[in-house]
């Protein structure tokens, strides 16, 4: 299973973390390792360059924290205003999300 089907369950019954720049939806998987899905729409960032920048930041931040996330399927949704922020602000935002889910998943 790849693509949309792999993450359909995340949208059905997610654990949610949200702030001004991103919404992160998660749900446990049975694979034993975390997976990341990204959704950054044109409403969030008009240009492809800006959308790709947000996705690159999301992937890099996830890569840095994936060993703490156990078996979670994560979907990262960009929010309006995220594309105007600098990288440090976006990384700090994502770090708060990943830490929250790492604490929730600690007993996993």
Secondary structure as GFF3:
##gff-version 3
##sequence-region A 1 108
A	DSSP	three_ten_helix	5	7	.	.	.	ID=ss1
A	DSSP	alpha_helix	8	12	.	.	.	ID=ss2
A	DSSP	beta_strand	15	18	.	.	.	ID=ss3
A	DSSP	beta_strand	22	28	.	.	.	ID=ss4
A	DSSP	beta_strand	35	39	.	.	.	ID=ss5
A	DSSP	alpha_helix	48	65	.	.	.	ID=ss6
A	DSSP	three_ten_helix	66	68	.	.	.	ID=ss7
A	DSSP	beta_strand	72	78	.	.	.	ID=ss8
A	DSSP	three_ten_helix	82	84	.	.	.	ID=ss9
A	DSSP	alpha_helix	87	104	.	.	.	ID=ss10
###
